[in-house]
């Protein structure tokens, strides 16, 4: 099952020590480069160690975006991480996209 995530679902669960809930639900989660940058895994912040571990273990994996012009269109209404997450979900035909913002969910639904 292909799953793409935005920053907040991963970061929020990592901060409260519950990132493993996502691994139990989904075998692998894809994130775009903008989400990786927003996660700031190289810094000493709450949740960073758990996120680094998930990336090192390979169950959270960064996937490059192929359609940059589409990301620019999405950025008219969404922040960079959300725009890349929606674009990546469409690129890989994800079954699930984890988005916490209502506007991002609305736009993702509109694009199918």
N, CA, C and O atoms as CSV, one atom per row, in Angstrom:
chain,resi,resn,atom,element,x,y,z
A,1,UNK,N,N,0.851,-1.169,0.000
A,1,UNK,CA,C,0.000,0.000,0.000
A,1,UNK,C,C,0.899,1.234,0.000
A,1,UNK,O,O,1.749,1.386,0.877
A,2,UNK,N,N,0.712,2.106,-0.972
A,2,UNK,CA,C,1.507,3.328,-1.054
A,2,UNK,C,C,0.877,4.432,-0.205
A,2,UNK,O,O,-0.308,4.740,-0.333
A,3,UNK,N,N,1.704,5.021,0.669
A,3,UNK,CA,C,1.259,6.073,1.567
A,3,UNK,C,C,2.252,7.223,1.478
A,3,UNK,O,O,3.464,7.013,1.510
A,4,UNK,N,N,1.731,8.433,1.366
A,4,UNK,CA,C,2.539,9.650,1.356
A,4,UNK,C,C,2.124,10.484,2.558
A,4,UNK,O,O,0.943,10.562,2.894
A,5,UNK,N,N,3.103,11.106,3.202
A,5,UNK,CA,C,2.775,11.938,4.369
A,5,UNK,C,C,3.328,13.343,4.233
A,5,UNK,O,O,4.376,13.570,3.628
A,6,UNK,N,N,2.601,14.270,4.807
A,6,UNK,CA,C,3.053,15.628,5.012
A,6,UNK,C,C,3.839,15.643,6.330
A,6,UNK,O,O,3.959,14.612,6.990
A,7,UNK,N,N,4.354,16.771,6.698
A,7,UNK,CA,C,5.218,16.909,7.874
A,7,UNK,C,C,4.494,16.652,9.195
A,7,UNK,O,O,4.950,15.840,10.000
A,8,UNK,N,N,3.392,17.323,9.421
A,8,UNK,CA,C,2.757,17.315,10.748
A,8,UNK,C,C,2.364,15.943,11.273
A,8,UNK,O,O,2.605,15.673,12.450
A,9,UNK,N,N,1.774,15.061,10.473
A,9,UNK,CA,C,1.436,13.748,11.031
A,9,UNK,C,C,2.662,12.993,11.560
A,9,UNK,O,O,2.600,12.372,12.621
A,10,UNK,N,N,3.761,13.048,10.827
A,10,UNK,CA,C,4.979,12.374,11.267
A,10,UNK,C,C,5.581,13.054,12.493
A,10,UNK,O,O,5.903,12.402,13.487
A,11,UNK,N,N,5.727,14.370,12.405
A,11,UNK,CA,C,6.369,15.108,13.485
A,11,UNK,C,C,5.566,15.038,14.780
A,11,UNK,O,O,6.135,14.856,15.856
A,12,UNK,N,N,4.273,15.180,14.681
A,12,UNK,CA,C,3.434,15.143,15.888
A,12,UNK,C,C,3.539,13.806,16.606
A,12,UNK,O,O,3.687,13.761,17.827
A,13,UNK,N,N,3.465,12.733,15.858
A,13,UNK,CA,C,3.577,11.410,16.485
A,13,UNK,C,C,4.985,11.154,17.018
A,13,UNK,O,O,5.144,10.527,18.065
A,14,UNK,N,N,6.003,11.630,16.310
A,14,UNK,CA,C,7.377,11.458,16.787
A,14,UNK,C,C,7.589,12.203,18.105
A,14,UNK,O,O,8.231,11.680,19.016
A,15,UNK,N,N,7.061,13.399,18.209
A,15,UNK,CA,C,7.236,14.205,19.419
A,15,UNK,C,C,6.628,13.528,20.643
A,15,UNK,O,O,7.189,13.604,21.736
A,16,UNK,N,N,5.493,12.870,20.469
A,16,UNK,CA,C,4.853,12.219,21.621
A,16,UNK,C,C,5.269,10.756,21.776
A,16,UNK,O,O,4.690,10.022,22.576
A,17,UNK,N,N,6.276,10.339,21.004
A,17,UNK,CA,C,6.795,8.974,21.143
A,17,UNK,C,C,5.900,7.900,20.561
A,17,UNK,O,O,5.967,6.744,20.978
A,18,UNK,N,N,5.057,8.268,19.596
A,18,UNK,CA,C,4.110,7.308,19.031
A,18,UNK,C,C,4.267,7.122,17.519
A,18,UNK,O,O,3.318,6.713,16.849
A,19,UNK,N,N,5.440,7.412,16.980
A,19,UNK,CA,C,5.663,7.255,15.545
A,19,UNK,C,C,5.448,5.806,15.104
A,19,UNK,O,O,5.073,5.553,13.960
A,20,UNK,N,N,5.681,4.871,15.999
A,20,UNK,CA,C,5.510,3.455,15.674
A,20,UNK,C,C,4.067,3.118,15.281
A,20,UNK,O,O,3.833,2.109,14.615
A,21,UNK,N,N,3.101,3.946,15.684
A,21,UNK,CA,C,1.716,3.694,15.271
A,21,UNK,C,C,1.588,3.705,13.751
A,21,UNK,O,O,0.824,2.926,13.182
A,22,UNK,N,N,2.338,4.592,13.096
A,22,UNK,CA,C,2.286,4.634,11.634
A,22,UNK,C,C,2.933,3.396,11.028
A,22,UNK,O,O,2.452,2.867,10.026
A,23,UNK,N,N,4.010,2.940,11.625
A,23,UNK,CA,C,4.670,1.730,11.100
A,23,UNK,C,C,3.772,0.510,11.267
A,23,UNK,O,O,3.766,-0.380,10.417
A,24,UNK,N,N,3.028,0.469,12.339
A,24,UNK,CA,C,2.098,-0.649,12.547
A,24,UNK,C,C,0.980,-0.622,11.510
A,24,UNK,O,O,0.498,-1.672,11.085
A,25,UNK,N,N,0.568,0.582,11.102
A,25,UNK,CA,C,-0.530,0.722,10.149
A,25,UNK,C,C,-0.062,0.585,8.703
A,25,UNK,O,O,-0.749,-0.017,7.878
A,26,UNK,N,N,1.108,1.144,8.398
A,26,UNK,CA,C,1.612,1.176,7.028
A,26,UNK,C,C,3.042,0.627,7.007
A,26,UNK,O,O,3.852,0.982,7.863
A,27,UNK,N,N,3.348,-0.214,6.060
A,27,UNK,CA,C,4.680,-0.808,5.965
A,27,UNK,C,C,5.725,0.252,5.618
A,27,UNK,O,O,6.829,0.240,6.161
A,28,UNK,N,N,5.378,1.160,4.720
A,28,UNK,CA,C,6.314,2.178,4.258
A,28,UNK,C,C,5.563,3.482,4.026
A,28,UNK,O,O,4.415,3.483,3.581
A,29,UNK,N,N,6.226,4.588,4.335
A,29,UNK,CA,C,5.653,5.903,4.103
A,29,UNK,C,C,6.637,6.701,3.261
A,29,UNK,O,O,7.821,6.790,3.585
A,30,UNK,N,N,6.136,7.279,2.181
A,30,UNK,CA,C,6.957,8.115,1.316
A,30,UNK,C,C,6.773,9.570,1.696
A,30,UNK,O,O,5.673,10.006,2.036
A,31,UNK,N,N,7.866,10.316,1.633
A,31,UNK,CA,C,7.800,11.756,1.856
A,31,UNK,C,C,8.592,12.453,0.751
A,31,UNK,O,O,9.577,11.906,0.254
A,32,UNK,N,N,8.169,13.653,0.366
A,32,UNK,CA,C,8.930,14.420,-0.616
A,32,UNK,C,C,10.075,15.171,0.067
A,32,UNK,O,O,10.092,15.281,1.293
A,33,UNK,N,N,11.030,15.687,-0.708
A,33,UNK,CA,C,12.163,16.411,-0.131
A,33,UNK,C,C,11.768,17.599,0.759
A,33,UNK,O,O,12.429,17.846,1.768
A,34,UNK,N,N,10.731,18.324,0.416
A,34,UNK,CA,C,10.321,19.474,1.237
A,34,UNK,C,C,9.882,19.031,2.627
A,34,UNK,O,O,10.132,19.732,3.607
A,35,UNK,N,N,9.237,17.886,2.719
A,35,UNK,CA,C,8.830,17.368,4.033
A,35,UNK,C,C,10.063,16.970,4.828
A,35,UNK,O,O,10.137,17.241,6.027
A,36,UNK,N,N,11.031,16.331,4.183
A,36,UNK,CA,C,12.266,15.990,4.881
A,36,UNK,C,C,12.914,17.251,5.449
A,36,UNK,O,O,13.352,17.256,6.599
A,37,UNK,N,N,12.976,18.301,4.667
A,37,UNK,CA,C,13.570,19.559,5.132
A,37,UNK,C,C,12.793,20.124,6.323
A,37,UNK,O,O,13.395,20.613,7.279
A,38,UNK,N,N,11.470,20.060,6.270
A,38,UNK,CA,C,10.639,20.585,7.360
A,38,UNK,C,C,10.778,19.756,8.641
A,38,UNK,O,O,10.607,20.285,9.740
A,39,UNK,N,N,11.085,18.471,8.509
A,39,UNK,CA,C,11.234,17.612,9.682
A,39,UNK,C,C,12.494,17.943,10.487
A,39,UNK,O,O,12.555,17.669,11.685
A,40,UNK,N,N,13.492,18.528,9.833
A,40,UNK,CA,C,14.727,18.953,10.489
A,40,UNK,C,C,15.346,17.837,11.330
A,40,UNK,O,O,15.674,18.030,12.501
A,41,UNK,N,N,15.495,16.684,10.716
A,41,UNK,CA,C,15.971,15.503,11.438
A,41,UNK,C,C,17.422,15.596,11.889
A,41,UNK,O,O,17.833,14.839,12.768
A,42,UNK,N,N,18.201,16.491,11.322
A,42,UNK,CA,C,19.607,16.629,11.716
A,42,UNK,C,C,19.802,17.534,12.922
A,42,UNK,O,O,20.927,17.723,13.385
A,43,UNK,N,N,18.719,18.088,13.429
A,43,UNK,CA,C,18.806,18.964,14.594
A,43,UNK,C,C,18.379,18.205,15.846
A,43,UNK,O,O,17.731,17.161,15.764
A,44,UNK,N,N,18.743,18.732,16.978
A,44,UNK,CA,C,18.365,18.127,18.258
A,44,UNK,C,C,17.050,18.740,18.721
A,44,UNK,O,O,17.022,19.620,19.581
A,45,UNK,N,N,15.978,18.261,18.137
A,45,UNK,CA,C,14.644,18.756,18.454
A,45,UNK,C,C,13.783,17.589,18.921
A,45,UNK,O,O,14.104,16.434,18.639
A,46,UNK,N,N,12.696,17.872,19.628
A,46,UNK,CA,C,11.804,16.785,20.026
A,46,UNK,C,C,11.340,15.990,18.796
A,46,UNK,O,O,10.876,16.570,17.814
A,47,UNK,N,N,11.468,14.680,18.860
A,47,UNK,CA,C,11.033,13.798,17.786
A,47,UNK,C,C,12.068,13.524,16.723
A,47,UNK,O,O,11.910,12.590,15.937
A,48,UNK,N,N,13.138,14.324,16.677
A,48,UNK,CA,C,14.138,14.169,15.613
A,48,UNK,C,C,14.799,12.797,15.610
A,48,UNK,O,O,14.989,12.203,14.549
A,49,UNK,N,N,15.146,12.294,16.773
A,49,UNK,CA,C,15.825,10.995,16.843
A,49,UNK,C,C,14.928,9.885,16.292
A,49,UNK,O,O,15.392,9.027,15.541
A,50,UNK,N,N,13.666,9.900,16.658
A,50,UNK,CA,C,12.736,8.874,16.165
A,50,UNK,C,C,12.569,8.966,14.652
A,50,UNK,O,O,12.481,7.946,13.969
A,51,UNK,N,N,12.527,10.179,14.136
A,51,UNK,CA,C,12.394,10.356,12.692
A,51,UNK,C,C,13.651,9.891,11.959
A,51,UNK,O,O,13.559,9.267,10.902
A,52,UNK,N,N,14.833,10.196,12.519
A,52,UNK,CA,C,16.086,9.708,11.929
A,52,UNK,C,C,16.101,8.183,11.893
A,52,UNK,O,O,16.503,7.580,10.898
A,53,UNK,N,N,15.664,7.574,12.976
A,53,UNK,CA,C,15.617,6.110,13.040
A,53,UNK,C,C,14.690,5.540,11.973
A,53,UNK,O,O,15.023,4.544,11.330
A,54,UNK,N,N,13.541,6.158,11.781
A,54,UNK,CA,C,12.588,5.686,10.767
A,54,UNK,C,C,13.179,5.812,9.366
A,54,UNK,O,O,13.000,4.927,8.530
A,55,UNK,N,N,13.880,6.911,9.113
A,55,UNK,CA,C,14.534,7.093,7.810
A,55,UNK,C,C,15.669,6.095,7.627
A,55,UNK,O,O,15.810,5.504,6.557
A,56,UNK,N,N,16.477,5.904,8.663
A,56,UNK,CA,C,17.585,4.953,8.583
A,56,UNK,C,C,17.091,3.525,8.387
A,56,UNK,O,O,17.709,2.739,7.669
A,57,UNK,N,N,15.976,3.195,9.030
A,57,UNK,CA,C,15.402,1.848,8.896
A,57,UNK,C,C,14.735,1.655,7.542
A,57,UNK,O,O,14.505,0.523,7.116
A,58,UNK,N,N,14.423,2.757,6.863
A,58,UNK,CA,C,13.854,2.674,5.526
A,58,UNK,C,C,12.348,2.584,5.441
A,58,UNK,O,O,11.805,2.459,4.343
A,59,UNK,N,N,11.652,2.643,6.569
A,59,UNK,CA,C,10.191,2.583,6.458
A,59,UNK,C,C,9.584,3.968,6.239
A,59,UNK,O,O,8.409,4.076,5.886
A,60,UNK,N,N,10.365,5.022,6.442
A,60,UNK,CA,C,10.047,6.352,5.944
A,60,UNK,C,C,11.117,6.634,4.897
A,60,UNK,O,O,12.313,6.587,5.185
A,61,UNK,N,N,10.669,6.926,3.682
A,61,UNK,CA,C,11.609,7.049,2.562
A,61,UNK,C,C,11.315,8.305,1.756
A,61,UNK,O,O,10.160,8.631,1.486
A,62,UNK,N,N,12.386,9.006,1.375
A,62,UNK,CA,C,12.256,10.225,0.568
A,62,UNK,C,C,12.174,9.842,-0.900
A,62,UNK,O,O,12.958,9.031,-1.392
A,63,UNK,N,N,11.209,10.440,-1.592
A,63,UNK,CA,C,11.007,10.202,-3.027
A,63,UNK,C,C,11.026,11.565,-3.721
A,63,UNK,O,O,10.346,12.497,-3.293
A,64,UNK,N,N,11.799,11.670,-4.780
A,64,UNK,CA,C,11.901,12.922,-5.528
A,64,UNK,C,C,10.612,13.225,-6.288
A,64,UNK,O,O,9.887,12.315,-6.689
A,65,UNK,N,N,10.342,14.493,-6.478
A,65,UNK,CA,C,9.176,14.955,-7.233
A,65,UNK,C,C,9.574,15.120,-8.694
A,65,UNK,O,O,10.591,15.743,-8.999
A,66,UNK,N,N,8.781,14.567,-9.585
A,66,UNK,CA,C,9.063,14.667,-11.016
A,66,UNK,C,C,8.419,15.894,-11.657
A,66,UNK,O,O,8.997,16.488,-12.567
A,67,UNK,N,N,7.242,16.277,-11.199
A,67,UNK,CA,C,6.476,17.351,-11.839
A,67,UNK,C,C,6.568,18.644,-11.028
A,67,UNK,O,O,5.635,18.998,-10.308
A,68,UNK,N,N,7.688,19.341,-11.149
A,68,UNK,CA,C,7.903,20.596,-10.423
A,68,UNK,C,C,6.891,21.679,-10.798
A,68,UNK,O,O,6.448,22.415,-9.916
A,69,UNK,N,N,6.504,21.806,-12.078
A,69,UNK,CA,C,5.488,22.819,-12.409
A,69,UNK,C,C,4.162,22.581,-11.666
A,69,UNK,O,O,3.486,23.538,-11.287
A,70,UNK,N,N,3.797,21.324,-11.462
A,70,UNK,CA,C,2.568,21.025,-10.725
A,70,UNK,C,C,2.701,21.474,-9.269
A,70,UNK,O,O,1.748,21.994,-8.689
A,71,UNK,N,N,3.868,21.277,-8.688
A,71,UNK,CA,C,4.109,21.735,-7.312
A,71,UNK,C,C,3.925,23.245,-7.239
A,71,UNK,O,O,3.330,23.751,-6.287
A,72,UNK,N,N,4.426,23.964,-8.229
A,72,UNK,CA,C,4.275,25.425,-8.238
A,72,UNK,C,C,2.807,25.837,-8.306
A,72,UNK,O,O,2.404,26.809,-7.667
A,73,UNK,N,N,2.015,25.109,-9.070
A,73,UNK,CA,C,0.580,25.388,-9.132
A,73,UNK,C,C,-0.057,25.168,-7.757
A,73,UNK,O,O,-0.844,25.991,-7.291
A,74,UNK,N,N,0.291,24.054,-7.118
A,74,UNK,CA,C,-0.273,23.748,-5.802
A,74,UNK,C,C,0.153,24.770,-4.751
A,74,UNK,O,O,-0.593,25.032,-3.808
A,75,UNK,N,N,1.340,25.346,-4.903
A,75,UNK,CA,C,1.834,26.310,-3.922
A,75,UNK,C,C,1.064,27.631,-3.944
A,75,UNK,O,O,1.280,28.485,-3.084
A,76,UNK,N,N,0.192,27.803,-4.894
A,76,UNK,CA,C,-0.672,28.989,-4.864
A,76,UNK,C,C,-1.580,28.946,-3.639
A,76,UNK,O,O,-1.961,29.986,-3.101
A,77,UNK,N,N,-1.926,27.723,-3.201
A,77,UNK,CA,C,-2.848,27.550,-2.080
A,77,UNK,C,C,-2.254,26.808,-0.888
A,77,UNK,O,O,-2.814,26.852,0.208
A,78,UNK,N,N,-1.126,26.127,-1.088
A,78,UNK,CA,C,-0.554,25.287,-0.041
A,78,UNK,C,C,0.892,25.679,0.244
A,78,UNK,O,O,1.546,26.307,-0.588
A,79,UNK,N,N,1.386,25.305,1.422
A,79,UNK,CA,C,2.810,25.540,1.673
A,79,UNK,C,C,3.622,24.502,0.897
A,79,UNK,O,O,3.066,23.560,0.333
A,80,UNK,N,N,4.926,24.685,0.876
A,80,UNK,CA,C,5.786,23.872,0.025
A,80,UNK,C,C,5.690,22.371,0.343
A,80,UNK,O,O,5.573,21.549,-0.565
A,81,UNK,N,N,5.740,22.023,1.627
A,81,UNK,CA,C,5.668,20.615,2.016
A,81,UNK,C,C,4.347,19.972,1.627
A,81,UNK,O,O,4.323,18.852,1.117
A,82,UNK,N,N,3.264,20.668,1.864
A,82,UNK,CA,C,1.947,20.142,1.489
A,82,UNK,C,C,1.835,19.988,-0.022
A,82,UNK,O,O,1.320,18.981,-0.507
A,83,UNK,N,N,2.314,20.981,-0.767
A,83,UNK,CA,C,2.249,20.923,-2.231
A,83,UNK,C,C,3.038,19.730,-2.759
A,83,UNK,O,O,2.567,19.010,-3.639
A,84,UNK,N,N,4.230,19.525,-2.226
A,84,UNK,CA,C,5.034,18.377,-2.668
A,84,UNK,C,C,4.395,17.059,-2.242
A,84,UNK,O,O,4.451,16.081,-2.988
A,85,UNK,N,N,3.796,17.015,-1.070
A,85,UNK,CA,C,3.146,15.773,-0.623
A,85,UNK,C,C,1.985,15.405,-1.547
A,85,UNK,O,O,1.836,14.240,-1.919
A,86,UNK,N,N,1.170,16.379,-1.917
A,86,UNK,CA,C,0.049,16.119,-2.824
A,86,UNK,C,C,0.579,15.696,-4.196
A,86,UNK,O,O,0.064,14.752,-4.797
A,87,UNK,N,N,1.599,16.387,-4.686
A,87,UNK,CA,C,2.173,16.037,-5.991
A,87,UNK,C,C,2.771,14.635,-5.961
A,87,UNK,O,O,2.604,13.872,-6.913
A,88,UNK,N,N,3.460,14.288,-4.886
A,88,UNK,CA,C,4.044,12.949,-4.772
A,88,UNK,C,C,2.966,11.886,-4.707
A,88,UNK,O,O,3.095,10.827,-5.321
A,89,UNK,N,N,1.902,12.162,-3.967
A,89,UNK,CA,C,0.798,11.196,-3.876
A,89,UNK,C,C,0.216,10.901,-5.256
A,89,UNK,O,O,-0.099,9.755,-5.579
A,90,UNK,N,N,0.082,11.937,-6.052
A,90,UNK,CA,C,-0.431,11.733,-7.414
A,90,UNK,C,C,0.601,11.011,-8.275
A,90,UNK,O,O,0.244,10.146,-9.075
A,91,UNK,N,N,1.863,11.355,-8.118
A,91,UNK,CA,C,2.937,10.753,-8.901
A,91,UNK,C,C,3.009,9.242,-8.701
A,91,UNK,O,O,3.190,8.496,-9.663
A,92,UNK,N,N,2.869,8.790,-7.464
A,92,UNK,CA,C,2.999,7.358,-7.164
A,92,UNK,C,C,1.653,6.657,-7.066
A,92,UNK,O,O,1.579,5.461,-6.786
A,93,UNK,N,N,0.578,7.427,-7.303
A,93,UNK,CA,C,-0.774,6.878,-7.189
A,93,UNK,C,C,-1.006,6.271,-5.801
A,93,UNK,O,O,-1.428,5.123,-5.666
A,94,UNK,N,N,-0.719,7.074,-4.783
A,94,UNK,CA,C,-0.825,6.620,-3.393
A,94,UNK,C,C,-2.262,6.273,-3.027
A,94,UNK,O,O,-3.214,6.905,-3.485
A,95,UNK,N,N,-2.389,5.263,-2.199
A,95,UNK,CA,C,-3.712,4.887,-1.694
A,95,UNK,C,C,-4.130,5.794,-0.542
A,95,UNK,O,O,-5.321,6.022,-0.332
A,96,UNK,N,N,-3.158,6.311,0.202
A,96,UNK,CA,C,-3.416,7.189,1.336
A,96,UNK,C,C,-2.456,8.369,1.275
A,96,UNK,O,O,-1.299,8.225,0.879
A,97,UNK,N,N,-2.951,9.535,1.672
A,97,UNK,CA,C,-2.118,10.718,1.827
A,97,UNK,C,C,-2.433,11.310,3.191
A,97,UNK,O,O,-3.576,11.673,3.468
A,98,UNK,N,N,-1.427,11.406,4.035
A,98,UNK,CA,C,-1.611,11.902,5.391
A,98,UNK,C,C,-1.401,13.409,5.400
A,98,UNK,O,O,-0.279,13.895,5.253
A,99,UNK,N,N,-2.488,14.135,5.574
A,99,UNK,CA,C,-2.478,15.601,5.573
A,99,UNK,C,C,-3.276,16.093,6.766
A,99,UNK,O,O,-4.376,15.602,7.020
A,100,UNK,N,N,-2.743,17.047,7.495
A,100,UNK,CA,C,-3.459,17.552,8.665
A,100,UNK,C,C,-4.249,18.823,8.383
A,100,UNK,O,O,-5.163,19.152,9.139
A,101,UNK,N,N,-3.927,19.532,7.330
A,101,UNK,CA,C,-4.607,20.787,7.016
A,101,UNK,C,C,-5.855,20.556,6.168
A,101,UNK,O,O,-5.808,19.831,5.175
A,102,UNK,N,N,-6.947,21.161,6.552
A,102,UNK,CA,C,-8.213,21.008,5.835
A,102,UNK,C,C,-8.095,21.449,4.373
A,102,UNK,O,O,-8.592,20.769,3.476
A,103,UNK,N,N,-7.440,22.583,4.138
A,103,UNK,CA,C,-7.298,23.094,2.771
A,103,UNK,C,C,-6.488,22.118,1.905
A,103,UNK,O,O,-6.808,21.912,0.735
A,104,UNK,N,N,-5.458,21.530,2.473
A,104,UNK,CA,C,-4.657,20.554,1.730
A,104,UNK,C,C,-5.495,19.326,1.382
A,104,UNK,O,O,-5.391,18.796,0.276
A,105,UNK,N,N,-6.317,18.876,2.313
A,105,UNK,CA,C,-7.191,17.718,2.037
A,105,UNK,C,C,-8.210,18.058,0.957
A,105,UNK,O,O,-8.512,17.228,0.100
A,106,UNK,N,N,-8.744,19.282,0.997
A,106,UNK,CA,C,-9.718,19.700,-0.006
A,106,UNK,C,C,-9.078,19.728,-1.398
A,106,UNK,O,O,-9.658,19.239,-2.367
A,107,UNK,N,N,-7.898,20.295,-1.483
A,107,UNK,CA,C,-7.223,20.382,-2.770
A,107,UNK,C,C,-6.807,19.008,-3.276
A,107,UNK,O,O,-6.929,18.711,-4.464
A,108,UNK,N,N,-6.313,18.172,-2.366
A,108,UNK,CA,C,-5.936,16.808,-2.757
A,108,UNK,C,C,-7.155,16.052,-3.293
A,108,UNK,O,O,-7.054,15.326,-4.282
A,109,UNK,N,N,-8.282,16.222,-2.650
A,109,UNK,CA,C,-9.513,15.561,-3.122
A,109,UNK,C,C,-9.913,16.081,-4.497
A,109,UNK,O,O,-10.328,15.313,-5.366
A,110,UNK,N,N,-9.785,17.379,-4.684
A,110,UNK,CA,C,-10.139,17.976,-5.970
A,110,UNK,C,C,-9.278,17.418,-7.114
A,110,UNK,O,O,-9.767,17.226,-8.228
A,111,UNK,N,N,-8.007,17.162,-6.832
A,111,UNK,CA,C,-7.103,16.624,-7.849
A,111,UNK,C,C,-7.186,15.100,-7.935
A,111,UNK,O,O,-6.511,14.479,-8.757
A,112,UNK,N,N,-7.999,14.519,-7.099
A,112,UNK,CA,C,-8.205,13.071,-7.184
A,112,UNK,C,C,-7.236,12.285,-6.365
A,112,UNK,O,O,-7.298,11.055,-6.347
